[in-house]
C-alpha cells in the first residue's frame, strides 16, 4: 500500500522499465537506416540508373545529392551531410557488356569506422543482389567490382570514433557533477548564509565556483589529448588552438548546467543524482558515438538537439579527424554558445531568487 501511495516508487517500478524497453528496443540500434548518400553517375545508362534505383528503394539509404563532380562530393562530406557516396565511371554499361566487368567506387566517412563498414557492406550487398538477379543470366559471365575508399580513417581505427565521444562524456560528467554539488555543499554546511550577508554579487559567487573547475577540466582535456596522440596514435589533423577554444566553450556549457542544477536542488545527494543520471545517459545515448542518431524516431532526434555533447562530438570529429576549420563547424559552435548563455542566465536568475 505504501508503494502505491508513493508516486516516486511507482515511477521507479513501472516508469523506468517502460522507458528502457522503448529506448533499447525501438530507438537505440546499431542497424543503420535512411543514411544520407551521394550518387555521382558519369555514365547515366540503364545499369547505373537501375542500381541507383535499388539503392534508393532500400531502407538503408536516402539519396541526399546527385553530384556532378568529385569536388562536390568532397565538400558534402566536409559539411557532414552524407555518410557515403557511390561513383559510377563513364561507359559503365558498355564496359560491363563488352569487357565483361566494370568497376564502381564506394566512398564512406570512416571517422565512425563501424558505421562506414556497415554502409559499405550494405552497398556491396545491393550491387551483388542486382548482379545476381539481372546480370548473371547473361550468356557471358559479367562482374561488377566495388572499389572501396575509407575517407578520413583508412585504417579503420576505433579510436577515431570513441576518443571524441570520451572527451565529450568525461568533460560533461566532471564539470556538471563537481559544479552541481559546489553551491549545494555551501547550503548544507551553513556557509551560504555567510555569503548571503556578504557584499558579494551573485555573479561573483557563481564565477568563484566555476573558474576552478574550468581550469581542472582544461587539465583533463590536455591529459586526454596527450594520451590520444601518444598512446592511441590518434593525430590532431586540425587546428589545436581551435580545438582548445571550442572545448573551453563546451566546458563552460557543462559548468553552467552544473550551476543550474546546484541552484535548483537542496542536497548534495540530489544534485549528484541529477548530474549523473540526468547527463550520463543522455550523453551516451544521444551524442552519436554509441548509437547513430539518424536511426532514432523523430521525437528522440528532436530531443538529441538539446544535448550539448551531440554538437561538441561533431565539432571534435570535424577538427581532430577531418582537419576542418571554423567555416565547417560555426553552426555547432553557435548552438553551444546559445546554450551556454541560456544556462548562465537561468543559473543567475535562480541564484538571485534564493538571495531574496
C-alpha positions in Angstrom: 0.0 0.0 0.0 2.9 2.3 0.8 4.5 1.7 -2.6 1.2 2.5 -4.4 0.8 5.7 -2.4 4.4 6.8 -3.2 4.4 8.2 -6.7 8.2 8.2 -6.9 8.3 4.5 -6.1 5.6 3.8 -8.8 7.7 5.8 -11.2 10.8 3.7 -10.5 8.9 0.4 -10.6 6.9 0.9 -13.8 8.2 4.1 -15.5 11.9 3.1 -15.7 11.3 -0.4 -17.2 9.0 1.1 -19.8 11.5 3.8 -20.8 14.3 1.3 -21.0 12.2 -1.1 -23.2 11.2 1.8 -25.5 14.7 3.2 -25.8 16.7 0.0 -26.2 14.0 -2.0 -28.0 12.9 0.5 -30.6 15.0 3.6 -30.7 18.6 2.5 -30.0 20.0 0.1 -32.5 23.3 -0.3 -34.4 21.4 -1.0 -37.6 21.6 1.9 -40.0 18.6 3.2 -41.8 17.9 6.2 -44.0 21.6 7.1 -44.2 22.4 10.0 -46.5 24.3 9.1 -49.6 25.6 11.0 -52.7 25.5 9.5 -56.2 27.9 10.6 -58.9 26.9 9.0 -62.2 29.2 9.8 -65.1 27.6 7.1 -67.3 23.9 7.6 -66.8 23.0 4.4 -68.6 20.4 1.8 -67.9 22.5 -0.3 -65.5 23.7 2.7 -63.4 20.1 4.0 -63.2 18.9 0.6 -62.1 21.5 0.2 -59.4 20.8 3.8 -58.2 17.1 2.9 -58.0 17.9 -0.2 -56.0 19.9 1.9 -53.5 17.1 4.5 -53.2 14.5 1.8 -52.8 16.3 0.1 -49.9 15.5 1.2 -46.4 19.2 1.7 -45.6 19.8 4.8 -47.9 18.4 8.1 -48.8 19.9 9.9 -51.8 20.8 13.3 -50.5 22.5 14.7 -53.6 23.1 13.7 -57.2 26.6 15.1 -57.6 28.1 16.4 -60.8 31.8 16.1 -59.8 34.1 14.7 -57.1 34.7 18.1 -55.6 31.0 18.4 -54.8 31.1 15.1 -53.0 34.2 16.1 -51.0 32.5 19.3 -49.9 29.3 17.5 -48.9 31.4 15.1 -46.8 33.1 18.0 -45.1 29.7 19.6 -44.2 28.6 16.2 -42.7 25.6 16.0 -45.0 26.4 12.5 -46.2 27.9 9.3 -44.8 28.7 7.6 -48.0 28.9 8.1 -51.8 28.9 5.9 -54.9 30.6 6.9 -58.1 29.9 5.2 -61.5 32.6 5.8 -64.1 31.7 6.7 -67.7 30.7 4.0 -70.2 29.8 1.7 -67.2 27.2 -0.4 -69.1 29.4 -0.5 -72.2 32.4 -1.8 -70.2 30.2 -4.3 -68.4 28.8 -6.0 -71.5 31.9 -5.7 -73.7 34.8 -6.1 -71.3 32.6 -8.4 -69.0 33.5 -6.4 -65.9 33.1 -2.8 -64.6 34.3 -1.0 -61.5 32.3 1.2 -59.2 33.8 3.3 -56.4 32.3 3.4 -52.9 33.4 6.1 -50.5 32.4 6.1 -46.8 33.1 8.5 -44.0 35.3 6.3 -41.8 35.6 8.8 -38.9 33.0 6.4 -37.5 34.5 3.1 -38.6 31.7 0.9 -37.6 29.1 2.9 -39.5 31.4 3.1 -42.5 31.9 -0.6 -42.6 28.2 -1.3 -42.3 27.3 1.1 -45.1 30.0 -0.4 -47.4 28.6 -3.8 -46.7 25.0 -2.6 -47.4 26.1 -1.1 -50.8 28.1 -4.1 -51.8 25.2 -6.4 -51.0 22.8 -4.2 -53.0 25.1 -4.3 -56.0 25.7 -8.1 -55.7 21.9 -8.7 -55.5 21.4 -6.7 -58.6 24.2 -8.6 -60.3 22.7 -12.0 -59.4 19.1 -11.0 -60.4 19.8 -9.0 -63.6 23.2 -9.7 -65.0 24.1 -13.3 -64.0 21.6 -14.6 -66.6 23.8 -13.2 -69.4 25.5 -15.6 -71.8 29.0 -14.5 -70.8 29.7 -14.1 -67.0 29.7 -10.4 -66.1 31.2 -8.8 -63.0 30.8 -5.6 -61.0 33.8 -4.8 -58.9 33.4 -2.4 -56.0 36.4 -0.3 -55.1 36.2 0.9 -51.5 37.7 4.1 -50.2 37.5 4.9 -46.5 37.7 8.6 -46.0 39.5 10.2 -43.0 40.3 6.9 -41.4 41.6 4.4 -44.0 42.9 2.0 -41.3 39.5 1.9 -39.6 40.9 2.7 -36.1 38.1 2.6 -33.5 39.9 5.4 -31.6 38.8 7.8 -34.3 35.2 7.4 -33.2 35.5 6.8 -29.4 38.1 9.4 -28.4 35.9 12.4 -29.4 33.0 10.7 -27.6 35.0 10.1 -24.5 36.2 13.7 -24.4 32.6 14.8 -24.6 31.5 12.4 -21.9 34.3 13.0 -19.4 34.1 16.8 -19.6 30.4 16.8 -19.3 30.3 14.4 -16.3 33.2 16.0 -14.4 32.1 19.6 -15.0 28.4 19.0 -14.2 28.9 16.8 -11.2 31.6 18.8 -9.5 30.0 22.1 -10.1 26.5 20.9 -9.2 27.5 19.9 -5.7 29.6 23.1 -5.0 26.8 25.5 -4.1 24.7 22.8 -2.5 27.6 21.9 -0.2 27.6 25.6 1.0 23.9 25.3 1.8 24.3 22.0 3.7 27.4 23.3 5.7 25.6 26.5 6.6 28.3 28.7 5.0 25.8 30.0 2.4 24.4 32.4 5.0 27.8 34.0 5.3 27.9 34.5 1.5 24.4 35.9 1.6 25.2 38.6 4.0 28.5 39.5 2.4 28.8 42.3 -0.3 29.5 39.7 -3.0 27.3 39.9 -6.0 25.6 36.6 -7.2 27.7 36.6 -10.4 30.9 36.7 -8.4 29.8 33.7 -6.3 28.9 31.8 -9.4 32.2 32.6 -11.0 34.1 31.6 -7.9 32.5 28.2 -8.1 33.0 27.7 -11.8 36.5 29.0 -12.5 38.5 26.3 -10.6 36.6 23.5 -12.3 37.2 25.3 -15.7 41.0 25.1 -15.0 40.8 21.5 -13.8 38.7 20.5 -16.9 41.3 22.0 -19.2 43.9 19.9 -17.5 41.7 16.9 -18.1 41.4 17.8 -21.7 45.2 18.1 -22.1 45.7 14.7 -20.5 43.1 13.1 -22.8 44.6 14.6 -25.9 48.2 13.6 -24.9 47.1 10.0 -24.3 45.1 10.0 -27.6 48.1 11.2 -29.6 50.9 9.3 -28.0 49.2 6.2 -26.6 46.5 5.6 -29.2 48.3 7.1 -32.2 45.4 9.4 -33.0 46.6 12.6 -34.7 45.1 16.0 -34.4 44.6 17.0 -38.1 43.0 20.4 -37.5 43.9 23.5 -35.5 44.8 22.7 -31.9 44.0 26.3 -31.0 40.5 26.0 -32.4 40.1 22.6 -30.6 41.0 24.2 -27.3 38.8 27.2 -27.9 35.7 25.2 -28.7 36.5 22.7 -25.8 36.6 25.7 -23.4 33.2 26.8 -24.7 31.8 23.2 -24.1 33.4 23.1 -20.6 31.7 26.4 -19.8 28.4 25.0 -21.1 28.8 22.0 -18.8 29.7 24.2 -15.9 26.7 26.4 -16.5 24.5 23.3 -16.4 26.1 22.2 -13.2 25.5 25.6 -11.7 21.8 25.5 -12.7 21.4 22.1 -11.0 23.2 23.3 -7.8 20.9 26.4 -7.6 17.8 24.2 -8.1 18.5 21.5 -5.5 18.7 21.4 -1.7 21.1 18.4 -1.1 24.3 17.1 -2.5 22.7 13.7 -3.0 20.0 15.1 -5.2 22.5 17.2 -7.1 24.8 14.3 -7.7 21.9 12.0 -8.8 20.7 14.6 -11.3 24.1 15.3 -12.6 25.0 11.6 -13.0 21.7 10.2 -14.2 20.5 13.3 -15.9 23.7 13.8 -18.0 25.3 10.3 -18.2 22.5 8.6 -20.1 21.7 11.4 -22.5 25.4 11.9 -23.3 25.9 8.2 -24.0 22.6 7.7 -25.9 22.2 10.9 -27.8 25.8 12.2 -28.5 26.1 9.9 -31.6 29.2 8.0 -30.8 27.4 4.9 -29.4 24.2 4.9 -31.4 23.5 6.6 -34.8 21.1 9.4 -34.2 19.7 9.2 -37.8 18.2 5.8 -36.9 16.1 7.1 -34.0 12.4 8.0 -34.1 11.7 11.7 -34.8 10.9 12.6 -31.1 14.3 11.3 -30.0 16.0 13.1 -32.9 14.5 16.3 -31.8 15.5 15.6 -28.1 19.1 15.0 -29.1 19.4 18.6 -30.3 19.2 19.8 -26.7 22.1 17.5 -25.6 25.3 19.7 -25.7 27.5 16.6 -26.2 26.0 15.9 -29.6 27.2 19.2 -31.0 30.6 19.0 -29.3 31.1 15.5 -30.6 30.5 16.7 -34.2 32.9 19.6 -33.6 35.8 17.4 -32.2 35.5 14.9 -35.0 35.5 17.7 -37.6 38.7 19.2 -36.1 40.6 16.2 -35.0 39.7 13.6 -37.6 38.7 15.6 -40.7 41.0 18.6 -40.1 38.3 21.2 -40.8 38.2 24.8 -39.7 35.7 27.2 -38.2 33.9 27.6 -41.5 32.7 24.0 -41.2 31.7 24.0 -37.5 30.3 27.5 -37.0 26.7 26.3 -36.7 27.5 23.8 -34.0 29.7 26.3 -32.2 26.9 28.9 -32.3 24.4 26.4 -30.8 26.8 25.7 -27.9 27.2 29.4 -27.3 23.5 30.0 -27.2 23.1 27.0 -24.8 25.8 28.4 -22.5 24.2 31.9 -22.4 20.8 30.5 -21.6 22.1 28.2 -18.9 24.1 31.1 -17.3 21.1 33.4 -17.3 18.9 30.7 -15.7 21.6 30.0 -13.1 22.0 33.6 -12.2 18.2 34.2 -12.1 17.6 31.2 -9.7 20.5 32.3 -7.6 19.0 35.8 -7.2 15.7 34.2 -6.2 17.5 32.4 -3.4 19.3 35.6 -2.4 15.9 37.2 -2.0 
